[in-house]
């Protein structure tokens, strides 16, 4: 999150009375689980990369049918990046993501997702509208497992990148280098 909902792969929505699941064709993306049973956010829970999401269904036009799902996600584990550029989000695990999912009134094949992210790496909340096109025909779910090209390396709770030239590089400004005490450090 929030990259998880960027729409880079097919999504499938599964509804039950107490939870809504969003599954992704990208097998490296974990299921987005949204609890809709009126529970509260848990306290003292270990943060995860997808966070913990609670939601509620709304009837926004008063016709007796739920048409909007409001979601709040917290407890997101850092470090995280905003996107593929590697721009870091705050690593304090205090990020809040609020979403409003609803179908377009004029075209029910379009699902809107108004996402607002509150993060200490920003000067103010950031809101973006994601629009997803419904596909109902000829969908083939393919394996899309890209862990073999993962450029992140964690060393002693610090996350580094492997650059395009194969060298270890910092993820954020003033990041300490890894401890090299077990390596021969003499120059040749």
C-alpha positions in Angstrom: 0.0 0.0 0.0 -0.5 2.5 -1.6 1.4 1.0 -4.6 -0.6 -2.2 -4.2 -3.7 -0.4 -5.4 -2.1 1.3 -8.4 -3.8 -1.0 -10.9 -0.7 -2.6 -12.5 -2.3 -6.0 -12.6 -5.8 -7.5 -12.7 -7.7 -7.4 -9.4 -10.5 -9.6 -8.2 -13.0 -8.6 -5.4 -14.4 -11.2 -3.1 -17.2 -10.1 -0.7 -18.5 -11.7 2.5 -20.5 -10.2 5.3 -17.5 -9.5 7.5 -14.6 -9.0 5.1 -13.8 -7.9 1.5 -10.8 -9.4 -0.1 -9.0 -7.9 -3.1 -6.8 -10.4 -4.9 -4.1 -9.4 -7.4 -2.8 -11.3 -10.4 0.6 -10.1 -9.5 1.6 -12.9 -7.2 4.0 -10.8 -5.3 1.2 -8.5 -4.1 -0.4 -9.7 -0.9 -4.2 -9.9 -0.6 -5.8 -6.6 0.5 -8.1 -7.7 3.3 -10.7 -5.1 4.5 -12.7 -6.0 7.6 -16.2 -4.7 7.4 -17.6 -6.1 10.7 -17.4 -2.9 12.7 -14.2 -3.9 14.5 -11.7 -1.3 15.7 -8.1 -1.1 14.6 -6.0 -3.4 16.9 -3.5 -2.0 19.3 0.1 -3.2 19.7 0.1 -5.3 16.6 3.2 -5.9 14.5 3.1 -3.7 11.4 2.9 -5.4 8.0 3.6 -4.2 4.4 -0.1 -4.2 3.6 -1.1 -2.8 6.9 -4.5 -3.5 8.7 -7.6 -2.2 6.9 -11.1 -1.6 8.3 -13.9 -0.5 6.2 -17.6 0.3 6.1 -20.2 0.2 3.4 -22.3 3.3 2.7 -25.5 4.0 0.9 -24.6 7.4 -0.4 -27.7 8.0 -2.5 -30.3 6.7 -0.1 -31.7 4.0 -2.4 -31.3 1.2 0.1 -28.2 -0.3 -1.6 -24.6 0.0 -0.5 -22.6 1.8 -3.2 -19.4 3.0 -1.5 -16.8 1.2 0.5 -14.8 3.5 2.8 -11.5 2.1 4.0 -8.8 3.2 6.5 -5.5 1.4 6.5 -2.9 1.8 9.3 -0.1 -0.2 10.8 2.0 -0.2 7.6 5.6 -1.4 8.1 8.5 0.6 6.8 10.7 1.2 5.2 8.5 1.7 2.1 8.9 3.7 -1.2 6.2 5.7 -2.9 6.8 4.2 -6.3 9.4 2.6 -8.5 11.7 5.6 -8.4 12.6 4.6 -4.8 11.4 7.9 -3.2 11.1 6.9 0.4 8.1 7.2 2.6 8.5 8.0 6.3 9.9 5.0 8.2 8.0 5.7 11.4 5.1 3.3 10.6 2.6 6.1 11.2 1.2 6.2 7.6 -2.6 6.4 7.2 -4.3 5.6 3.9 -8.0 6.3 3.4 -9.9 5.0 0.3 -13.4 5.5 -1.1 -14.3 2.8 -3.7 -17.4 3.3 -5.8 -18.7 2.5 -9.2 -19.2 5.3 -11.7 -22.9 6.3 -11.9 -22.7 6.8 -15.7 -20.6 3.8 -16.5 -20.7 0.8 -14.0 -17.7 -0.7 -15.7 -15.5 1.9 -14.1 -14.5 1.6 -10.4 -13.2 4.8 -8.8 -10.7 4.7 -5.9 -10.2 8.0 -4.2 -7.0 7.5 -2.1 -5.7 9.9 0.5 -2.3 9.2 2.0 -1.1 10.9 5.2 2.6 10.3 5.8 5.3 12.2 7.6 7.4 12.4 4.5 4.8 14.8 3.1 3.9 18.4 4.1 0.2 17.7 3.8 -2.1 14.7 2.9 -1.9 13.6 -0.7 -5.0 12.6 -2.6 -5.2 10.8 -6.0 -8.0 9.3 -8.0 -7.4 5.8 -9.4 -9.9 4.5 -12.0 -10.1 0.8 -12.8 -11.8 -0.6 -15.9 -13.9 -3.8 -15.4 -13.0 -6.7 -17.5 -15.5 -9.5 -17.6 -14.5 -11.4 -20.8 -11.5 -13.6 -21.7 -9.6 -13.0 -18.5 -6.7 -15.4 -18.0 -5.0 -15.3 -14.7 -1.3 -15.7 -15.3 1.5 -16.2 -12.8 3.5 -13.0 -12.5 6.2 -13.8 -9.9 9.0 -11.2 -10.1 10.9 -11.9 -6.9 13.9 -13.0 -8.9 14.6 -9.3 -9.8 14.1 -8.0 -6.3 16.7 -5.2 -5.8 16.1 -4.8 -2.0 18.6 -6.2 0.5 18.0 -6.1 4.3 21.1 -6.1 6.4 20.8 -5.7 10.2 17.3 -4.0 9.9 18.6 -1.5 7.2 17.2 -1.8 3.7 19.6 -1.1 0.8 19.2 -1.3 -3.0 21.3 -3.1 -5.6 22.1 -0.6 -8.3 21.9 -1.3 -12.0 25.7 -1.9 -12.0 25.3 -4.5 -9.3 26.7 -2.4 -6.4 25.1 -2.0 -3.0 23.7 1.5 -2.5 21.8 3.3 0.3 18.0 3.6 0.2 17.9 7.0 2.0 20.1 10.0 2.7 22.7 9.5 5.4 22.0 5.8 5.7 24.9 4.0 7.6 26.9 1.5 5.6 26.6 -2.2 6.5 29.0 -3.6 9.0 31.9 -5.2 7.0 33.9 -6.6 9.9 33.9 -10.1 8.6 35.2 -9.1 5.1 38.8 -8.7 4.1 39.0 -4.9 3.6 42.5 -4.6 2.2 42.8 -2.8 -1.1 44.4 -4.6 -4.0 
